[in-house]
Every structure is written in C-alpha cells, then in structure tokens.
Amino acid sequence: MTALLRDTPPAAPPEAVLRTVGLTKIYRMGELEVPALRGVDLDLRAGEFLVLLGPSGSGKSTLLNILGGLDVPTAGRVYYRGGELTGASEAELTRYRRYHVGFVFQFYNLIPSLTARENVALVTEIVPRPFAPEEVLGLVGLGDRLDHFPAQLSGGEQQRVAIARAVAKRPDILLCDEPTGALDCETGKLVLMAIETVNRELGTTTAVITHNVPIAAMGDRVVTLGDGRIVREERHRTRAAVETLQW
Amino acid sequence: MVKALDRKLLRDLAQLAGQVITIALVVACGIASYVTLQSTWVSLGRSLEEYYLDYRFGEVFVHLKRAPEEVRRQLEEIPGVALAYTRVVEGVTLPLTGQPQPPLAQVVTLPGDGEPPLARISLEAGRAVEPGRADEAILLAKFGERHGIAPGDTLPVVLNQERRRLVIVGLGTSPEFIYPIPAGGAAGVDDERFAVLWMDREAIAPAFQMEGAFNDAVLRLQPGASEAAVLREVDRVLDPYGGFSAIGRARQASHDVLDDEMEQLRTFATVVPLIFLAVSAFLVNVVLARLVQLQRPEIAALKALGYHDAEVGLHYLKLVTVVVLLGALLGVAVGRWLGAGLTGVYADIFRFPVFDYRLGLRVPLVAVLLSFGAAAAGAVGTVRRIARLPPAEAMRPPAPGIYRPLLTERLGLPRLIPPAWRMVARELERRPMRTLLSVLGIATGIATLIVGQFSGDAFEYLIDVQFSRVNRETLSVAFHDPVPQRAVASLAQLPEVRRVEGVRAATVRIEHGHRYREVPLIGLADESELQRVVSRNTLQPVPLPPGGLVLTRTLGEILGLEPGDTAVVKVLEGARETHRVTVAGLVDELIGLQAYLRLEELNRLLRETPTISMALLAVDHGGEAEVIRRLEEMPLVASVTRREEVIRRLRQQSGESMAVVTLVLTVFAVTIAVGVVYNNARVALSLRGRDLASLRVLGFTRAEISRILLGELGLQVLLAIPVGLLLGTWLTAWVVSTIHPERYRFPVELSPRTYAFAVLVVLISSAVTALLVRHRLDHLDLVAVLKTRE
C-alpha cells in the first residue's frame, strides 16, 4: 500500500478510514453526459455503521463502487487512511480490494461450483491472517451448511455466505450494495443481523446501501443522497435492533 | 424497413463477429473437404464411364497361347456374347539408352482400318498406322511423354530376340491402359517402365508366328448376359489352345487399379468430410446453444411482448443461417477450386481425352444442409427449452448450477487442489459431454496434422529403406545385352571404384493354378552388398536360401504360394522357356512385387554361363564423374544411373504434391484448433464472466483469473494431445490400408517429429487464441458484470 501514500490529505480527521473530497462522476453515453455524483464530501469513520439511503439513480451505488476501488471518479479525490486512492493504478486498486475491502452485492455473486466453505476459502487463501472459513461462516449462522453448494442454499443463506466471504479477510471496510434487495423481509433481517454482528464484534467499518428507509434506523449515521448530492445527514444516538425493523 | 428483431440480429452478429467468423471457417472446412472430394469422385466416375463407352472398353478379356482365327466364331456363338474381337498381344523389350533395365512393352495389334470394334485408341498426337507397315506403331502417350518421344521419332525394340527400329507415328491411350500395367499385372512397373505399341496386325503377325491366328480376345456381352457363365464357356472353348483364365472387367489390370483408386477416393470423400462436418456441427451447436442461453431475459421479454415461440425460434434460426451461409459460400468456392484442380490432376494421370469437372447442385446442397441441420439443432433445442418457461420466470436469473464434489473428493481423497482450481475441475466434470467433445474437436486437429505429415514421413521412410538399405550403389550400369560375369572384374579396375557387383534380372511370368503375375526375377550374388533383399519388418538384409525362389510375401499371397510349393516360371525373354521352381521363402518388402534367386541358380535356370545384365558400382566420393565418362565410352554399356540422381528426381516429383496436401491439411487443422479453442474460450468467458468478475472484486489479480479461465482451456488441450496422437495414428493406419497393396506396403511408421509438429501447431494456435481471449478478460467491466443479472 505504500504506493497509495502519496501525499497527506488536507486536515483528515484521524479517525476517518475513507474520505472523499468533491467527488464527481459523470457517465458519458455517446454525446450525452449523465452526472451520477456532483461533488460529494464524505468521511467514513473507523468502526462506524453508515447507511446510505436514496432512490434509484441517486448515485449511491456509484459512490460505493468508487469507495471500493471498482470505479474511478471523474473529478475529486478519495483518501484511504491518509493515502490517496484517486489515480492509483489498476494493480494498486486490486491490492486495495484484496487486502482492505469486503464487498456484498445484491445478487450474492457466489461461485456456483464451489461450496460455502470453498467460496470463503477462495479469499482466505490469498490474504495474510484471515479468519478460518468455518469461523466466519459460524459468525453468520451457517456453521452447519459448510459443505453446501450455492444451489443447495436459500437466497438468504447465499447472501450470508457472501458476507462471510467478504469479512473473512478481516477487511478494514465492509461495503454492502442492497444486500437485502433480492430477499423477503424475514430473510433480509437474518442478513442484516449478520452484517450488524460483524460490525459490532469485529469493529469493521461498514457502509450499507439501501432504498428501504426503515433499515436506516440500524445505522450510527444515515446519509441520504439525491441527484448525486448529499441531501441530508442524520446521526443516531442509539442504533435500532434489527429484530424491531419492519419494511 | 428492417424489423426491430432483424436489427437485433444484425447487432448480435456484429457483436459476435469473432465467433461468427471462426465458426463459419470451420463450417467452410467441412463443406470444402466434402465438395472437393465428392465432386472429384463424381466427375471422375462420370468421365471414366464416358471414356469407356466412347472407346468401347471390353467386358471380358482372355489371353491364350495361340488359336486359329476360326475359333473367334466359336467365341461369338457362346450365349450372351455380343461381339468377339481377336488380336495378337505380345511382350517385347525396349533397349532405351539411359534405362538400367530395358522397359517392357506390349505389342497390341490393330485391324487393317486401324479401328478395332472394341478397345479403341484415343489418338493424342500424330496419325494412325498405315496398313501393311511393320515398322510403324502408335505409342502409349504416357510413356512417350515420360521419355520425350514424339511422332516421327524412332524406337528400338527387341522383338522375338530380333532388334528392330520402329517409327512412332502417333501417341495414344486406350481404356485398357489408363493405368499402364501389362495384362496379368506386373508391379514395380510404372509408366516409365511400361509401354504399349499398337501395330498393324497383318504386318506384324509373322514376326510372332501368328499369321491367321490370335492369342488375345476382347468380348462384349449382350445386355443381361451372365458374365460368370460366359467366362466358364470361354475357358472351355479356349482350353485346347492354351487359354489362360478369362477375366471380367473387374479383374482387368488397369480397371482393377482404377477401381481401387476410385474406391479409395470414395472412402476419403466420405470419411474426411464427415470428421470436419462433425467438428463444425459440434462447435456451432455448443456456441449457439450458449448464445441463446445468454439471451434468456431477451427471449422472455420478447415472449412477454407477445411474440410467438415460432417467431423467436425463427429469429435464432436466421442467426444460424447467416453463420452457415457464410461458411457455405466460402466452403463451396474453395471446394470447387480444389475439386477442379484435383480432378485435373487425376485426369492428367488417367489421360482421359475429355474430362469435365461438374460440381452440380446435389453435392454442395447436401454439404450445406448437413451443416445447417447440425447448427439449427443446437440453437433450436435451447430456444425450445427457454420458450417453455413462463416469461416471468425466464426473466429471473437462472438458479445457480448444480455442482457436486469432485470424484476424487467423493472417494474421500484429500482435497489437494485450491478452490480456484476446484472451480475448473468441477466445471469440466459437470459437463462431461461438452468437455469430451471439445477434447475430441482439438484431437481431430492434431490427428489431421499427423495424417498431413504422414505422406512426408512415409516418403522419407521409403527413401531410407529403398536407397540406404536395399539399393546402396553409387552407380548402376545396364548393358545392351547380358554380359559374362567377368565384366565385374574389369569394371573394378576403373579408378576410385571400391566395389563392383553383378546382377542378373529377367522379366518372368510366375503362375500358380489360374493365378499369375509378371514380375522381375532378380539374381543376386551371395556376397551381395550393394543390392540386398531387406525385410520390411526388421529392416535387416535377408540372405537368399539355396534351392529356390524368394518371393515378396504379397506376391506369394496373391498367387497362393508358400515355401515348399512349386511355381511355374515362364521367362519372357531369350528362349522363353517355362520352368518349375520351388519356393524357398517369402519376404516382407515395402515396394512392388519381386522374385529373387541366387545369381548362379538364375544363370542355371536361363541355361547360360555366369552372366549378368547389370553391374552395381560403389565409387569413392569425387570419382563419379570420371567413372561415368569412362563407362559411357564402353560399347556394351547401355546406360549409367546415379543413385543420388534417382533420389533427387523422386524428391522433386513427390515433394511438390506432398507439400500441397500438407499445407491444405495444416490449414484445416489450424482452423479446427482455433475454432474449438476460441469458441470454447468465448463460451467459458460468457459462462464464467460473472464468477471471474466477482473474483476480481474480491481482489484477485488479472493474472490469477486468467489462469483460471485459460487453465480450463489448457486442461482440455492437454487432454486432447494423447487422444489426438492416438486418433492420428489410427487415421494414418486407415489411410495406409487404402493404399494398393501390390504397389506399396507402408508400416504405420510415424516419426517423433511428426507427433511433435502436430502437438506444436495445436499448442501455438491455442496459445494465440487464448491471448485473444485474455485480452477480453483484461477489459472485463467489473461494475457492469456485477449489475447484470445472468
């Protein structure tokens, strides 16, 4: 990661794991320019549980993808622990994702030909000091489904495998894009509980995207995006328990 | 106005350009090989039939010692015989300069008007023989061409021990001698060593004591007559006149070889295209099936919009049609071009006065329909599967595929391989049929390359055996007439000559029962080093046992002779005596049919003092020119031949055609290998793109995911190598089995170089193809792949 430590960001609060300054993303579709982000300034602090709310097209997925090193901004800067991500090479971004970021997607993105344990092992084999696959799968409540293939698991179970796979590397940041989007409410709760457990017990900085307003109550902080800008920011004194959520 | 659905078709095609082109090329290979070989076969068959008809090829042939002309009436009275044409056919030799052994020739008589009712001559140059001229002849065109003899030239002949000079007035061919083989068949006699001389019967008959008599007859049968019954009757009628067995057209020497050749061509024309068509069908099937699978949400959307299943099916059939049509256009064009060329080559060899290459409609139509059928089956099957789903379900991503632990894991073996490689292995195990077919496809490429290289290998093998084990002299010297053995000693006096050996060769007819063959009988000295009898199996020289003949094993099998049997040997030169000789042994030889005898036994048989007809010289390097000069000054010497020169000529003649065959097959093989690997890679990429993108998101590097995808392809290529080598060896064995056994008997001897070449070509094609796909892999859009639901 040394290559990422290019220069010191302006007055970064010490507890900020990720920090964006004037983040702008414009998609070019032929001659048409579609702005997805228009100057977003956001800090993600160590250990916090951030919920990103917003209707579709508000730019939340674009923001998450840039934070995770899957996409690059058109303008503005991204700092990770004081080093600059913006302008990092493809290889550096790969290393960033490999060692520091855990992803969870709406459609799980499990490898169908590998069992739950193996899907997790896929990650634990390429990073130093990972959790044992069995341990993280136990953490998300799948200790008894280790050798099941994705086809033998329900949607909620598949998503929990994806969470286990994301946290097994002990990431600094866990990024979840609509993790409950493809699930019913009850199953969705199980998934959210798993994410919450990871955040609370491992202290992993977590950002969750959702368009479900009630879910926001479980976060430390809620940032609402609209039309590529932050339109509201709200801090919770206490986080609501997942069991009490209803949507 | 292009309909929206057709617009989609055009865009799909543009997007799939790489796959469309590689599949179309494989389809083109299949169609081209089918069109080439089938059209050649059909055109040749038709040309041959027309030639036979126009020039009145006979249906029954019989040779005898001598019968008075009146017997012809008896032949014509046999029920079923429409016409009997009698003539005189006699063997002569042509003491041409420059020939180590004088070529053989058959004199075939013509009636006074030069127009026989059967077995006519197609005159290529010059004119007919004038009646009453015993010094004029029409020469077999092929022989004339080989030796540069044109109308107006003279030719020396030894006719009943009498040397004459004939004026060649014309060059011609007849249906009997399309393949120039003397009646009875003599292998080791090619168109350079066998001639036919058509001469006026009245004028030449006295020279053979055949006035008012005949020794050969050609018959035409009435429609519906029983050939077997006629043959029996002819034998009965001619028995008192020393008749050999009458034969039907099927056993006529030239027709027999032609028939073999046509049969070989027919087999090739069936089997080879079948392989190419099968591979292309498989490819098209797999790729289109996958393509349609990828369009599952679109098919669902079309159905939701109200399109019928049939309309959706038709849409994908159009895609197939474009791919197959592209391949068909190219394939038919290339096939037509190659077919016309190949037919021309055959027509040249056969010397048809007219041949027409016609492609017709049937052959290309069959090829295109076969390809289209296979392709359509692949696409339509998948469309039907998807169309059966309710649109709403089809729009949802398909459930994850069902996988199982690997066989080794199920058996409880430790999990040694990392998960990434387990992905590869399980993928291959999950689709065993596709894996098997891919492996077979690539293996076909390897096999095709091996067969393509085999002709070169066989040729080198032949050169090695024939010119470093059998014939080992520097120079061979032919004499006008046989000379005393002591000539060897005087030749040894020449400067730089290390060793001289004498050989006595005579042309004989060996008979056993009703079977016979005309072959060279070669007398070799015991201590013979420069020409040896070599076993094909051991490649070791076989010493000639005393007290009998050694025959090429194939000759023994044809005549039904085994060691201990007695053969009838009729010497076709000098006093033309007939002897009974014991067969002492058989030897597996590579080329031709020969008989061997120890030199002194042959001299005894021919009732001559120690005599040789040929001398073989080993000359020290650098001394050849001087020795040749001195030899050519000797009046007894007819010709001097350098072994190196013979090898050079052989290489020159065969090298070119072999290079073409090898090139065509290599192009086909590379097309197959690239087609299979590229399309497999693209299919794998579309199948696994999401998995691989997920891995990239998890932090896998480009190199790591490339290894996974290309590892899968590499594994298939590796599996294909042993299969391809085996398949290639079998295919070669099959090709060898179609070679006429009387001429060559090749062992399926493939060099490590050939195997290595085949493997290398396929590896390189695969690697280049893999790089193309790797390029795509490097540009995988991570975000987009994660967004699109499969």
Contacts between the chains, C-beta under 8 A, distances in Angstrom:
chain1	res1	chain2	res2	distance
A	65	B	783	5.5
A	68	B	697	7.7
A	70	B	697	6.4
A	70	B	782	5.2
A	70	B	783	5.5
A	70	B	786	8.0
A	71	B	783	5.7
A	90	B	702	7.9
A	91	B	701	7.3
A	94	B	696	7.4
A	94	B	699	6.2
A	94	B	700	7.7
A	94	B	701	5.3
A	94	B	702	7.6
A	95	B	699	7.5
A	97	B	696	7.9
A	97	B	697	6.5
A	97	B	698	7.1
A	97	B	699	4.3
A	98	B	698	7.4
A	98	B	699	2.6
A	98	B	700	7.4
A	98	B	701	7.8
A	99	B	699	6.9
A	101	B	699	7.7
A	103	B	697	5.3
A	103	B	698	7.2
A	105	B	786	5.7
A	107	B	397	7.0
A	107	B	786	7.6
A	107	B	789	5.8
A	109	B	690	6.7
A	109	B	691	7.9
A	109	B	693	7.9
A	109	B	694	4.0
A	109	B	697	7.4
A	109	B	786	6.3
A	110	B	400	7.1
A	110	B	694	7.7
A	111	B	423	5.9
A	111	B	691	5.0
A	111	B	694	6.9
A	111	B	695	7.6
A	112	B	400	3.8
A	112	B	401	4.7
A	112	B	403	6.1
A	112	B	691	7.6
A	113	B	401	7.1
A	113	B	403	4.5
A	113	B	422	7.4
A	113	B	423	4.9
A	113	B	426	4.2
A	113	B	427	5.6
A	113	B	430	7.0
A	114	B	403	7.7
A	114	B	419	5.4
A	114	B	422	6.4
A	114	B	423	6.0
A	114	B	426	7.6
A	115	B	405	7.7
A	118	B	419	4.3
A	118	B	422	6.3
A	119	B	419	7.5
A	121	B	418	7.8
A	121	B	419	4.9
A	122	B	419	4.7
A	122	B	420	6.6
A	122	B	695	7.1
A	122	B	698	6.8
A	123	B	698	5.5
A	123	B	699	7.4
A	125	B	418	5.8
A	125	B	419	6.9
A	125	B	420	8.0
A	126	B	699	6.6
A	126	B	700	6.9
A	126	B	704	7.7
A	127	B	699	7.5
A	147	B	405	7.8
A	149	B	400	7.5
A	149	B	402	7.1
A	149	B	403	5.0
A	149	B	404	7.7
A	150	B	400	4.2
A	151	B	399	6.2
A	151	B	400	4.6
A	151	B	401	6.5
A	151	B	402	4.8
A	151	B	403	7.0
A	158	B	400	7.9
A	165	B	698	7.2
A	169	B	699	7.6
